[in-house]
Amino acid sequence: GHRFRARCDTEVVIHAWEQWGTDCLARFNGMFAFALWDRNRQQVFLARDRLGVKPLFHATLADGTFLFASELKSLLLHPGLPRQLLPRAIEDYLTFGYVPEPDTIYGGIHKLEPGHLLLIDGTGRQAIRRYWDLDTSRFGTHRPPEADAEAELLQHLTDAVRRRLISEVPLGAFLSGGVDSSAVVAVMAGLMNESVKTCSIGFNDRDYDESLYAQQVARLYHTDHSERTVEVDDFGLLETLVGIYDEPYADSSAIPTYRVCEAARERVTVALSGDAGDENFAGYRRYRMFAAEESIRSII
């Protein structure tokens, strides 16, 4: 019974809220952060995607004014917002390399946590609650045959990539030559009718340069490949990155990530990437060491 006036996903959110209220979040697939004002119900509804891919910041001033934005710098434009640093956040940054949710580097500003929603009623009362958490009950002692696990993983990956190929703007992919981005590009090549536009960066130092692997993948899947070389001492971006991140963030790949985005933007508007594969599948050495320790602990 809902009448749609456009073809944008934003309108889907509005009608889903009308139909199911906060339960609409269980039906969404993908990454999002949004705020919705319902004049009839006199409610403000904010939500952040399950894994927190999209950011959402909020603050409440002493006079009850509620502020929200997708970037810290937007909130800091408000002259009444306190700017005291949060000592705990500084300690967390020095421990983890970033400031974990719900804190920010400022004491009066918070991040809405992944998988959480925030409701404000007509009286100004706020309620934050979790709407999703990872169900680990199926990760018990039962382990499916390896072939079945491989098939299920490939199906999930293919479904995820297929959904993200729905785009009204030029679309491509970052290609580092590693397992994660190569897998995404391989799936894209199998789903798309035209050549995948891929973009990668190389370094002028062989110890850091992996462009050869990206070139091999590009040749294998006949992608429309572009490449740019970055100096290993490319520090000219530091001031720019400080302005982008808004708070301390110790990402060693921040400069090359910016450069590959800069290069990709010349050809495409949306680019798929292989981020989080190493975290999910223990690809980094520290995760493999942790997994080995856990297997020993389980025996003990």
Secondary structure, 3 states (H helix, E strand, C coil): CCCCCCCCHHHHHHHHHHHHHHHHHHHCCCCCEEEEEECCCCEEEEEECCCCCCCCEEEECCCCCEEEECCHHHHCCCCCCCCCECHHHHHHHHHHCCCCCCECCECCCEECCCCEEEEECCCCCEEEEECCCCCCCCCCCCCCCHHHHHHHHHHHHHHHHHHHCCCCCCEEEECCCCHHHHHHHHHHHHHCCCCCEEEEEEECCCCCCCHHHHHHHHHHCCCEEEEEEECCCCCCCHHHHHHHHCCCCCCCCHHHHHHHHHHHCCCCCEEECCCCHHHHCCCCHHHHHHHHHHHHHHHC
